[in-house]
Amino acid sequence: MSTQTLTTDTFTDAVKNDGIVLVDFWADWCGPCKQFGPIFEQTSEEHEDITFAKVDTDAEPALGQALNISSIPTVMAFRDGVMVFAQPGALSKPMLSDLIQQVRALKMDEVRAKLTQS
């Protein structure tokens, strides 16, 4: 599955659904973003059960600001409507694959219980 572009208007609906959503925050002028982009795209083709999305921080500055994106690229992972990972910096293919494995392995009942405790 190829990546989809998210905007301020579509972001919330995209990440609140069941399943895994990986979001790459990027900009055209960003060198590391350009290096990470093909890795993200290729990985999206290998995991058709995951939604891969991109947010152009230049086109959507309000969204980047609302999510406290201070460095790009930044990858966020959502599972079943809960943000479970957010980290700036380009990931290698093995690192992205490892992230996917970790997100798949999460016990979401435990994650939700921890969130209600905080």
TITIPA-564339 format. One line per field, with one value per residue: residue in one letter; x, y, z of N, C-alpha, C, O, CB in turn. Coordinates in nm, 4 decimals. Glycine has a CB too. Layout:
BEGIN
res: [A; ...]
n.u: [X; ...]
n.v: [Y; ...]
n.w: [Z; ...]
ca.u: [X; ...]
ca.v: [Y; ...]
ca.w: [Z; ...]
c.u: [X; ...]
c.v: [Y; ...]
c.w: [Z; ...]
o.u: [X; ...]
o.v: [Y; ...]
o.w: [Z; ...]
cb.u: [X; ...]
cb.v: [Y; ...]
cb.w: [Z; ...]
***
This chain:
BEGIN
res: [M; S; T; Q; T; L; T; T; D; T; F; T; D; A; V; K; N; D; G; I; V; L; V; D; F; W; A; D; W; C; G; P; C; K; Q; F; G; P; I; F; E; Q; T; S; E; E; H; E; D; I; T; F; A; K; V; D; T; D; A; E; P; A; L; G; Q; A; L; N; I; S; S; I; P; T; V; M; A; F; R; D; G; V; M; V; F; A; Q; P; G; A; L; S; K; P; M; L; S; D; L; I; Q; Q; V; R; A; L; K; M; D; E; V; R; A; K; L; T; Q; S]
n.u: [0.0854; 0.0617; 0.1872; -0.0175; -0.1209; -0.1515; -0.3479; -0.4266; -0.7010; -0.7545; -0.6022; -0.6759; -0.8960; -0.7642; -0.5775; -0.7231; -0.8532; -0.8948; -0.6128; -0.2780; -0.1068; 0.1415; 0.3178; 0.4978; 0.6604; 0.7723; 0.9751; 1.0327; 1.2823; 1.4493; 1.7262; 1.7792; 1.5132; 1.4636; 1.6307; 1.5135; 1.2553; 1.2289; 1.2770; 1.0635; 0.8504; 0.9061; 0.8842; 0.6159; 0.5022; 0.5542; 0.4017; 0.0993; -0.1150; -0.0877; -0.1348; 0.0382; 0.1454; 0.2060; 0.3090; 0.3519; 0.5392; 0.5807; 0.3610; 0.1603; 0.1826; 0.0432; -0.0485; 0.1908; 0.2826; 0.0787; 0.1227; 0.3643; 0.5980; 0.9271; 1.1531; 1.2606; 1.3157; 1.0268; 0.8903; 0.5807; 0.3868; 0.0749; -0.1599; -0.4609; -0.5874; -0.4301; -0.1441; 0.1629; 0.4293; 0.6786; 0.9300; 1.2013; 1.4178; 1.5784; 1.5056; 1.6688; 1.6129; 1.6114; 1.5648; 1.3125; 1.1622; 1.1918; 1.0590; 0.7969; 0.7508; 0.7583; 0.5396; 0.3319; 0.3424; 0.2491; 0.0468; -0.2510; -0.4529; -0.3103; -0.1583; -0.3606; -0.4560; -0.2363; -0.2348; -0.4696; -0.3999; -0.2184]
n.v: [-0.1172; 0.2154; 0.5271; 0.7710; 1.1115; 1.3299; 1.5888; 1.8837; 1.8672; 1.5945; 1.4403; 1.3603; 1.1837; 0.9833; 0.8713; 0.7819; 0.5415; 0.1799; -0.0423; -0.0059; 0.2946; 0.4639; 0.7638; 0.9926; 1.2854; 1.5446; 1.7510; 1.9122; 2.0361; 1.9092; 1.7180; 1.4649; 1.3792; 1.3284; 1.1119; 0.9238; 0.8981; 0.7142; 0.4697; 0.4595; 0.4535; 0.2131; 0.0274; 0.0556; -0.0810; -0.3386; -0.3967; -0.4241; -0.4186; -0.2072; 0.1414; 0.3845; 0.7102; 1.0515; 1.3747; 1.6868; 1.9225; 2.1853; 2.2466; 2.2020; 2.3634; 2.4274; 2.1833; 2.0466; 2.2126; 2.1827; 1.9205; 1.9359; 1.9092; 1.9420; 1.8829; 1.7408; 1.4536; 1.3279; 1.0455; 0.9082; 0.6691; 0.5179; 0.3187; 0.1611; 0.4054; 0.5291; 0.7163; 0.5678; 0.5919; 0.8307; 0.9960; 1.1987; 1.2056; 1.0270; 0.6914; 0.3795; 0.1089; -0.1451; -0.0458; 0.0738; -0.1516; -0.2933; -0.1183; -0.1461; -0.4163; -0.3976; -0.2283; -0.3859; -0.5895; -0.4802; -0.4853; -0.3714; -0.3300; -0.3097; -0.0822; 0.1139; 0.1035; 0.2021; 0.4610; 0.5663; 0.5739; 0.7806]
n.w: [0.0000; -0.0859; 0.0492; 0.2176; 0.2032; 0.4722; 0.6138; 0.8098; 0.8257; 0.7815; 0.9520; 1.2251; 1.1870; 1.0461; 1.2266; 1.4432; 1.4102; 1.4366; 1.4350; 1.2965; 1.2436; 1.0820; 1.0807; 0.8952; 0.9427; 0.7488; 0.5248; 0.2118; 0.1790; 0.3533; 0.4071; 0.5531; 0.5572; 0.2891; 0.2531; 0.4217; 0.3189; 0.0852; 0.2202; 0.3987; 0.2164; 0.0724; 0.2800; 0.3341; 0.1248; 0.1944; 0.4139; 0.4090; 0.5781; 0.7437; 0.7873; 0.6193; 0.6381; 0.5417; 0.6462; 0.5287; 0.6646; 0.5904; 0.4327; 0.6135; 0.8632; 1.1017; 1.1960; 1.2505; 1.4535; 1.6461; 1.7220; 1.8382; 1.6807; 1.6471; 1.5149; 1.2117; 1.0010; 1.1729; 1.3213; 1.3969; 1.5690; 1.5771; 1.7432; 1.7312; 1.7733; 1.9658; 2.0419; 2.0331; 1.9934; 1.9269; 1.7649; 1.6744; 1.3864; 1.1237; 1.0391; 0.9931; 0.7603; 0.9003; 1.1612; 1.1343; 1.0700; 1.3091; 1.4834; 1.3856; 1.4503; 1.7301; 1.7810; 1.6836; 1.8738; 2.1086; 2.3992; 2.4018; 2.5924; 2.8288; 2.7697; 2.7496; 3.0133; 3.1545; 3.0549; 3.1655; 3.4288; 3.4469]
ca.u: [0.0000; 0.1434; 0.1596; -0.1181; -0.0882; -0.2452; -0.3573; -0.4904; -0.8399; -0.7681; -0.5122; -0.7432; -0.9717; -0.6712; -0.5056; -0.8104; -0.9124; -0.8257; -0.4987; -0.1532; -0.0833; 0.2736; 0.3160; 0.6281; 0.6562; 0.8860; 0.9712; 1.1074; 1.4175; 1.5187; 1.8089; 1.7467; 1.3772; 1.4746; 1.6932; 1.4193; 1.1342; 1.2230; 1.2689; 0.9255; 0.7667; 0.9312; 0.8282; 0.4697; 0.4657; 0.5754; 0.3088; -0.0264; -0.2139; -0.0562; -0.1504; 0.1567; 0.1019; 0.3082; 0.2645; 0.4478; 0.5321; 0.5725; 0.2235; 0.0712; 0.2556; -0.0409; -0.0520; 0.3206; 0.2885; -0.0143; 0.1802; 0.4968; 0.7051; 1.0331; 1.2634; 1.2147; 1.1890; 0.9757; 0.7981; 0.4848; 0.3113; -0.0523; -0.2241; -0.5981; -0.6202; -0.3414; -0.0062; 0.2478; 0.5693; 0.7103; 1.0743; 1.2636; 1.5355; 1.5558; 1.5266; 1.7143; 1.5108; 1.5997; 1.5048; 1.1700; 1.1051; 1.1879; 0.9506; 0.6713; 0.7380; 0.7269; 0.4022; 0.2441; 0.3478; 0.1917; -0.0793; -0.3178; -0.5266; -0.2125; -0.1253; -0.4740; -0.4598; -0.1302; -0.2762; -0.5712; -0.3343; -0.1389]
ca.v: [0.0000; 0.3362; 0.6202; 0.8723; 1.2436; 1.3782; 1.7335; 1.9197; 1.8216; 1.4488; 1.3723; 1.2964; 1.0680; 0.8787; 0.8052; 0.7357; 0.4127; 0.0593; -0.0796; 0.0687; 0.4052; 0.5261; 0.8951; 1.0554; 1.4317; 1.5724; 1.8715; 1.8929; 2.0901; 1.8346; 1.6090; 1.3364; 1.3408; 1.2709; 0.9805; 0.8352; 0.8831; 0.5867; 0.3594; 0.4608; 0.4111; 0.0711; -0.0479; 0.0584; -0.1850; -0.4685; -0.4110; -0.3713; -0.4069; -0.0855; 0.2665; 0.4696; 0.8437; 1.1557; 1.5117; 1.7883; 2.0254; 2.3171; 2.2642; 2.1891; 2.4094; 2.4246; 2.0448; 2.0223; 2.2880; 2.1213; 1.7943; 1.9669; 1.8608; 2.0425; 1.8355; 1.6468; 1.3818; 1.2689; 0.9345; 0.8780; 0.5454; 0.5103; 0.1866; 0.1639; 0.5417; 0.5760; 0.7381; 0.4792; 0.6192; 0.9547; 1.0187; 1.2647; 1.1418; 0.9264; 0.5532; 0.2857; 0.0072; -0.2378; 0.0235; 0.0889; -0.2861; -0.3232; -0.0377; -0.2106; -0.5375; -0.3569; -0.1759; -0.5031; -0.6723; -0.4117; -0.5297; -0.2421; -0.3161; -0.2614; 0.0551; 0.1996; 0.1075; 0.2940; 0.5972; 0.6120; 0.5944; 0.9031]
ca.w: [0.0000; -0.0886; 0.1578; 0.1935; 0.2555; 0.5728; 0.6346; 0.9354; 0.8190; 0.7734; 1.0452; 1.3383; 1.1396; 1.0018; 1.3362; 1.5514; 1.3777; 1.4804; 1.3535; 1.3108; 1.1516; 1.0960; 1.0177; 0.8721; 0.9296; 0.6633; 0.4412; 0.0877; 0.1909; 0.4583; 0.3551; 0.6146; 0.5156; 0.1548; 0.2675; 0.4883; 0.2375; 0.0123; 0.3168; 0.4472; 0.1038; 0.0468; 0.3920; 0.3210; 0.0281; 0.2584; 0.5268; 0.3558; 0.6848; 0.8186; 0.7141; 0.6182; 0.5990; 0.5462; 0.6685; 0.4845; 0.7691; 0.5280; 0.3862; 0.7291; 0.9823; 1.2221; 1.2434; 1.3125; 1.5786; 1.7409; 1.7676; 1.8938; 1.5939; 1.6527; 1.4332; 1.1096; 1.0051; 1.2964; 1.2978; 1.5026; 1.5497; 1.6471; 1.7369; 1.7824; 1.8134; 2.0728; 2.0003; 2.1115; 1.9628; 1.8560; 1.7757; 1.5601; 1.3285; 1.0205; 1.0802; 0.8905; 0.7331; 1.0142; 1.2755; 1.1064; 1.0829; 1.4521; 1.5383; 1.3468; 1.5328; 1.8676; 1.7846; 1.6678; 1.9950; 2.2244; 2.4588; 2.4082; 2.7187; 2.9254; 2.7318; 2.7894; 3.1600; 3.1976; 3.0205; 3.2592; 3.5573; 3.4489]
c.u: [0.0897; 0.1031; 0.0494; -0.0736; -0.1955; -0.2356; -0.4182; -0.6328; -0.8546; -0.6903; -0.5871; -0.8205; -0.8800; -0.6096; -0.5958; -0.8703; -0.8335; -0.7117; -0.3810; -0.1447; 0.0545; 0.2711; 0.4577; 0.6059; 0.7846; 0.8708; 1.0642; 1.2533; 1.5066; 1.5940; 1.7789; 1.6061; 1.3818; 1.5401; 1.5943; 1.2958; 1.1257; 1.2133; 1.1249; 0.8311; 0.7826; 0.8695; 0.6764; 0.4217; 0.4743; 0.4763; 0.1738; -0.1351; -0.1925; -0.0810; -0.0225; 0.1138; 0.2155; 0.2409; 0.3783; 0.4374; 0.5325; 0.4302; 0.1240; 0.1402; 0.1723; -0.0461; 0.0800; 0.3322; 0.1985; 0.0416; 0.3220; 0.6103; 0.8115; 1.1520; 1.2077; 1.3342; 1.1538; 0.8789; 0.7103; 0.4147; 0.1872; -0.1032; -0.3589; -0.6327; -0.5325; -0.2018; 0.0844; 0.3967; 0.5785; 0.8578; 1.1244; 1.3855; 1.4977; 1.5867; 1.5822; 1.6019; 1.4999; 1.5346; 1.3544; 1.0989; 1.0918; 1.0752; 0.8155; 0.6470; 0.6967; 0.5834; 0.3024; 0.2337; 0.2837; 0.0625; -0.1581; -0.4023; -0.4342; -0.1742; -0.2361; -0.4831; -0.3551; -0.1689; -0.3807; -0.5139; -0.2605; -0.2223]
c.v: [0.1230; 0.4285; 0.7173; 1.0031; 1.2849; 1.5289; 1.7583; 1.8649; 1.6701; 1.3722; 1.2946; 1.1731; 0.9526; 0.8029; 0.7496; 0.5973; 0.2975; 0.0282; 0.0128; 0.1743; 0.4616; 0.6557; 0.9509; 1.2050; 1.4734; 1.7104; 1.8487; 1.9366; 2.0087; 1.7149; 1.4733; 1.2862; 1.2735; 1.1335; 0.8797; 0.8057; 0.7514; 0.4645; 0.3460; 0.4068; 0.2610; -0.0152; -0.0512; -0.0501; -0.3248; -0.4974; -0.3516; -0.3577; -0.2822; 0.0352; 0.3478; 0.6057; 0.9429; 1.2899; 1.6039; 1.9051; 2.1669; 2.3471; 2.2655; 2.2358; 2.4042; 2.2838; 2.0092; 2.0915; 2.2238; 1.9916; 1.8105; 1.9058; 1.9701; 2.0051; 1.7362; 1.5758; 1.3384; 1.1594; 0.9186; 0.7481; 0.5514; 0.3671; 0.1976; 0.3008; 0.6015; 0.5976; 0.6571; 0.5036; 0.7525; 0.9828; 1.0920; 1.1865; 1.0356; 0.7878; 0.4730; 0.1850; -0.0937; -0.1724; 0.0401; -0.0462; -0.3261; -0.2451; -0.1027; -0.3357; -0.5019; -0.3056; -0.2906; -0.5825; -0.6070; -0.4772; -0.4025; -0.2239; -0.2623; -0.1156; 0.1497; 0.2119; 0.2036; 0.4384; 0.6510; 0.6374; 0.7280; 1.0254]
c.w: [0.0000; 0.0264; 0.1172; 0.2573; 0.3545; 0.5842; 0.7726; 0.9394; 0.8260; 0.8799; 1.1540; 1.2951; 1.1015; 1.1183; 1.4446; 1.5277; 1.4376; 1.3845; 1.3774; 1.2018; 1.1826; 1.0178; 1.0136; 0.8526; 0.8591; 0.5973; 0.3222; 0.0981; 0.2854; 0.4001; 0.4183; 0.5778; 0.3787; 0.1582; 0.3262; 0.4024; 0.1619; 0.1041; 0.3658; 0.3392; 0.0768; 0.1566; 0.3845; 0.2257; 0.0898; 0.3708; 0.4882; 0.4616; 0.7714; 0.7285; 0.7306; 0.5644; 0.6159; 0.5705; 0.6277; 0.5824; 0.7128; 0.4830; 0.5021; 0.8576; 1.1106; 1.2812; 1.3121; 1.4471; 1.6850; 1.7997; 1.8222; 1.8130; 1.5894; 1.5659; 1.3326; 1.0483; 1.1479; 1.2568; 1.4206; 1.4667; 1.6380; 1.6356; 1.8050; 1.8412; 1.9212; 2.0163; 2.0925; 2.0886; 1.8917; 1.8767; 1.6527; 1.5124; 1.2271; 1.0761; 0.9631; 0.8674; 0.8473; 1.1366; 1.2565; 1.1191; 1.2290; 1.5200; 1.5081; 1.4309; 1.6760; 1.8796; 1.7706; 1.7986; 2.1169; 2.2697; 2.4900; 2.5336; 2.8273; 2.8971; 2.7766; 2.9419; 3.2125; 3.1686; 3.1182; 3.3983; 3.5642; 3.4667]
o.u: [0.1837; -0.0001; 0.0264; 0.0026; -0.3148; -0.1291; -0.4564; -0.6799; -0.9578; -0.7103; -0.5632; -0.8115; -0.9146; -0.5912; -0.5483; -0.9325; -0.7206; -0.7143; -0.3835; -0.1714; 0.0815; 0.2279; 0.5276; 0.5403; 0.8940; 0.7683; 1.1621; 1.3394; 1.6261; 1.5322; 1.7556; 1.5832; 1.3128; 1.5088; 1.5919; 1.2382; 1.0245; 1.1481; 1.0709; 0.7434; 0.6834; 0.8095; 0.6145; 0.3130; 0.4091; 0.4678; 0.1392; -0.2367; -0.2712; -0.0521; 0.0198; 0.0530; 0.3084; 0.1308; 0.4872; 0.3381; 0.4888; 0.3840; 0.0159; 0.1553; 0.2271; -0.0479; 0.0803; 0.3854; 0.2383; 0.0114; 0.3910; 0.7076; 0.7885; 1.2421; 1.1187; 1.4436; 1.2416; 0.7952; 0.7590; 0.3869; 0.1938; -0.0906; -0.3694; -0.6984; -0.5573; -0.1465; 0.0830; 0.4808; 0.4959; 0.9055; 1.0942; 1.4473; 1.3985; 1.6826; 1.5461; 1.5073; 1.3883; 1.4577; 1.2773; 0.9883; 0.9917; 1.0040; 0.7299; 0.5354; 0.6113; 0.5141; 0.1996; 0.1276; 0.2659; -0.0200; -0.1346; -0.4215; -0.4749; -0.1596; -0.2084; -0.5143; -0.3822; -0.1396; -0.3795; -0.5714; -0.2415; -0.1691]
o.v: [0.1317; 0.4100; 0.7423; 1.0036; 1.2765; 1.5880; 1.6645; 1.8212; 1.6212; 1.2518; 1.1752; 1.0687; 0.8364; 0.6815; 0.6760; 0.5415; 0.3148; 0.0674; 0.0980; 0.1479; 0.5024; 0.6587; 0.9556; 1.2465; 1.4408; 1.7770; 1.7746; 1.8788; 2.0360; 1.6212; 1.3760; 1.1656; 1.1744; 1.0478; 0.7637; 0.6974; 0.6821; 0.3662; 0.2356; 0.3250; 0.1902; -0.1189; -0.1500; -0.1051; -0.4180; -0.6108; -0.2413; -0.2924; -0.2554; 0.0317; 0.3763; 0.6148; 0.9214; 1.3156; 1.5995; 1.9779; 2.2598; 2.4606; 2.3232; 2.1573; 2.3787; 2.2677; 1.9488; 2.0353; 2.2120; 1.9569; 1.7122; 1.8562; 2.0778; 2.0865; 1.6573; 1.6321; 1.3156; 1.1784; 0.9159; 0.7207; 0.5851; 0.3032; 0.2380; 0.3107; 0.7140; 0.5092; 0.6752; 0.4438; 0.7839; 0.9925; 1.0530; 1.1118; 0.9643; 0.7699; 0.4968; 0.1772; -0.1257; -0.2371; 0.0228; -0.0537; -0.3861; -0.2995; -0.1125; -0.3585; -0.5678; -0.3359; -0.2921; -0.6365; -0.6731; -0.5189; -0.3357; -0.1104; -0.1792; -0.0357; 0.2543; 0.3192; 0.2793; 0.5281; 0.7699; 0.7128; 0.7831; 1.1364]
o.w: [0.0790; 0.0909; -0.0011; 0.3541; 0.3257; 0.5666; 0.8425; 1.0445; 0.8721; 0.8963; 1.1721; 1.3597; 1.1227; 1.1094; 1.5311; 1.6181; 1.4835; 1.2679; 1.4661; 1.0846; 1.2956; 0.9026; 1.1148; 0.7571; 0.9051; 0.6119; 0.3318; 0.0317; 0.2964; 0.3496; 0.3465; 0.5685; 0.3549; 0.0755; 0.2851; 0.4134; 0.1727; 0.0691; 0.3734; 0.3671; 0.0603; 0.1284; 0.4242; 0.2435; 0.0428; 0.4179; 0.5305; 0.4377; 0.8623; 0.6089; 0.8427; 0.4578; 0.6938; 0.5220; 0.6851; 0.5826; 0.7808; 0.4942; 0.4907; 0.9512; 1.2179; 1.4033; 1.4194; 1.5429; 1.8009; 1.9139; 1.8490; 1.8698; 1.5343; 1.5453; 1.3643; 1.0439; 1.2311; 1.1686; 1.5337; 1.3499; 1.7562; 1.5311; 1.9209; 1.9448; 1.9648; 1.9508; 2.2143; 2.1557; 1.8060; 1.9897; 1.5399; 1.5881; 1.2426; 1.1511; 0.8478; 0.9458; 0.8884; 1.2077; 1.3509; 1.1727; 1.2684; 1.6045; 1.5961; 1.4776; 1.7353; 1.9767; 1.8384; 1.8301; 2.2191; 2.1884; 2.5907; 2.5772; 2.9084; 2.9896; 2.8353; 2.9937; 3.3057; 3.2477; 3.1501; 3.4768; 3.6726; 3.4703]
cb.u: [-0.0970; 0.1291; 0.2869; -0.2556; -0.0752; -0.2185; -0.4431; -0.4906; -0.9030; -0.7240; -0.4197; -0.8371; -1.0580; -0.5611; -0.4096; -0.9213; -0.9219; -0.9234; -0.5361; -0.0308; -0.1946; 0.3890; 0.2211; 0.7011; 0.6413; 0.9007; 1.0135; 1.0404; 1.4106; 1.4188; 1.9532; 1.7588; 1.2831; 1.5542; 1.8186; 1.3767; 1.1259; 1.3451; 1.3661; 0.8837; 0.8022; 1.0825; 0.8731; 0.4224; 0.5567; 0.7153; 0.3649; -0.0757; -0.2099; 0.0919; -0.2751; 0.2729; -0.0201; 0.3914; 0.2223; 0.4200; 0.6478; 0.6684; 0.1869; 0.0244; 0.3041; -0.1836; -0.0796; 0.4321; 0.2469; -0.1479; 0.1807; 0.5055; 0.6519; 1.0788; 1.3756; 1.1326; 1.1948; 0.9065; 0.8748; 0.3819; 0.3983; -0.1560; -0.1356; -0.6174; -0.7579; -0.3377; 0.0311; 0.2149; 0.6313; 0.6220; 1.1501; 1.3035; 1.6209; 1.6420; 1.3951; 1.8485; 1.5424; 1.7378; 1.5708; 1.1483; 1.1913; 1.3235; 0.9554; 0.6729; 0.8712; 0.8248; 0.3801; 0.2967; 0.4905; 0.1668; -0.0561; -0.4037; -0.5877; -0.0877; -0.1035; -0.6070; -0.4376; 0.0028; -0.3315; -0.6830; -0.2377; -0.0601]
cb.v: [0.0000; 0.4090; 0.6967; 0.8279; 1.3478; 1.3122; 1.8021; 2.0725; 1.8714; 1.4027; 1.4734; 1.3947; 1.1068; 0.9393; 0.9009; 0.8340; 0.3960; -0.0601; -0.0789; -0.0259; 0.5156; 0.4314; 0.9916; 0.9925; 1.5038; 1.4622; 2.0003; 1.9684; 2.2330; 1.7873; 1.6418; 1.3479; 1.4649; 1.3641; 0.9901; 0.8959; 0.9951; 0.5730; 0.3826; 0.6042; 0.4918; 0.0439; 0.0125; 0.1963; -0.1769; -0.4758; -0.3416; -0.4599; -0.5309; -0.0872; 0.3467; 0.4070; 0.8874; 1.1586; 1.5353; 1.8347; 2.0095; 2.3261; 2.1536; 2.0432; 2.5508; 2.4738; 1.9476; 2.0688; 2.4347; 2.0937; 1.6946; 1.9184; 1.8252; 2.0623; 1.7711; 1.7193; 1.2601; 1.3761; 0.8019; 0.9943; 0.4192; 0.6127; 0.0752; 0.0548; 0.5458; 0.4748; 0.8904; 0.3363; 0.5064; 1.0747; 0.8853; 1.4083; 1.0805; 0.9554; 0.4905; 0.2135; -0.0658; -0.2910; 0.1607; 0.1484; -0.3885; -0.2900; 0.1054; -0.2467; -0.6164; -0.2488; -0.0709; -0.5946; -0.7055; -0.2654; -0.6194; -0.2240; -0.4518; -0.3504; 0.0662; 0.1429; -0.0327; 0.2599; 0.6010; 0.5105; 0.4812; 0.9159]
cb.w: [0.1225; -0.2245; 0.1972; 0.2482; 0.1412; 0.7088; 0.5219; 0.9543; 0.6927; 0.6391; 1.1098; 1.4063; 1.0204; 0.9171; 1.3978; 1.5713; 1.2278; 1.4896; 1.2073; 1.3048; 1.1635; 1.0455; 1.0932; 0.7477; 1.0708; 0.5565; 0.5229; -0.0239; 0.2388; 0.5651; 0.3758; 0.7652; 0.5118; 0.0635; 0.3564; 0.6201; 0.1400; -0.0758; 0.4372; 0.4890; -0.0227; 0.0365; 0.5252; 0.2719; -0.0951; 0.3126; 0.6552; 0.2449; 0.7719; 0.8701; 0.7642; 0.5313; 0.6812; 0.4150; 0.8180; 0.3351; 0.8649; 0.4091; 0.2879; 0.7443; 0.9606; 1.1897; 1.1259; 1.2209; 1.5549; 1.6725; 1.6544; 2.0368; 1.4489; 1.7955; 1.5204; 1.0003; 0.9129; 1.3888; 1.2663; 1.5218; 1.5830; 1.5891; 1.8044; 1.8886; 1.8588; 2.1912; 2.0033; 2.0794; 1.8766; 1.9058; 1.7934; 1.5963; 1.4373; 0.8955; 1.1320; 0.9329; 0.6022; 1.0524; 1.2958; 0.9654; 1.0085; 1.5181; 1.4814; 1.1967; 1.5340; 1.9146; 1.6718; 1.5545; 2.0267; 2.1921; 2.5896; 2.2875; 2.7622; 2.9233; 2.5791; 2.7331; 3.2196; 3.1279; 2.8782; 3.2675; 3.5842; 3.3241]
***
